[in-house]
Amino acid sequence: MNRISSRAAVGSLLVLGVLIGAVAFADEFDDFAEDLNQAWVQTNNVQMLNLIGARLSADTNDVMALSARMYYYVFADCNLTNARQTADQLYAVVQQESDADANAFCLEMKNEVYAISISESGPYGQAEIEQIHAGLSAFPSIRKCLWLSKKIAGE
């Protein structure tokens, strides 16, 4: 897979993340998503990591934080090794649940990350970062994170 194909795969992930809807009502997941979206719009990677880290320090198996961290590694940090490790951890946590839909959805999320070639990954240039941020008004795939978290929580 060449660098252009990897970028196309990332673009496909962005489109899929926007298309998947989540039930809209205020709760801890929505509040976290709103805060993460704000940090994304401001291109504030430190804040994104702080938000994710705070949830994970309270619960290392927090599905919302793990899924957000996985996508952070894909879209902000460009570290596919860490993204894959987080995808594996997320999938292990979700597999402990008895919800077949959540398990299948999480496996799709994991497979999306694994579909991107590590050999073709690397830091985005400034122009690519600006293009990603200009094209998205929200943290990439946040709706997927919300759907999975709410599904596991029974909401």
Rosetta blueprint (number, residue, H / E / L):
1 M L
2 N L
3 R H
4 I H
5 S H
6 S H
7 R H
8 A H
9 A H
10 V H
11 G H
12 S H
13 L H
14 L H
15 V H
16 L H
17 G H
18 V H
19 L H
20 I L
21 G L
22 A L
23 V L
24 A L
25 F L
26 A L
27 D L
28 E H
29 F H
30 D H
31 D H
32 F H
33 A H
34 E H
35 D H
36 L H
37 N H
38 Q H
39 A H
40 W H
41 V H
42 Q L
43 T L
44 N L
45 N H
46 V H
47 Q H
48 M H
49 L H
50 N H
51 L H
52 I H
53 G H
54 A H
55 R H
56 L H
57 S H
58 A H
59 D L
60 T L
61 N L
62 D L
63 V H
64 M H
65 A H
66 L H
67 S H
68 A H
69 R H
70 M H
71 Y H
72 Y H
73 Y H
74 V H
75 F H
76 A L
77 D L
78 C L
79 N L
80 L H
81 T H
82 N H
83 A H
84 R H
85 Q H
86 T H
87 A H
88 D H
89 Q H
90 L H
91 Y H
92 A H
93 V H
94 V H
95 Q H
96 Q L
97 E L
98 S L
99 D L
100 A H
101 D H
102 A H
103 N H
104 A H
105 F H
106 C H
107 L H
108 E H
109 M H
110 K H
111 N H
112 E H
113 V H
114 Y H
115 A L
116 I L
117 S L
118 I H
119 S H
120 E H
121 S L
122 G L
123 P L
124 Y L
125 G L
126 Q H
127 A H
128 E H
129 I H
130 E H
131 Q H
132 I H
133 H H
134 A H
135 G H
136 L L
137 S L
138 A L
139 F L
140 P L
141 S L
142 I H
143 R H
144 K H
145 C H
146 L H
147 W H
148 L H
149 S H
150 K H
151 K H
152 I H
153 A H
154 G L
155 E L
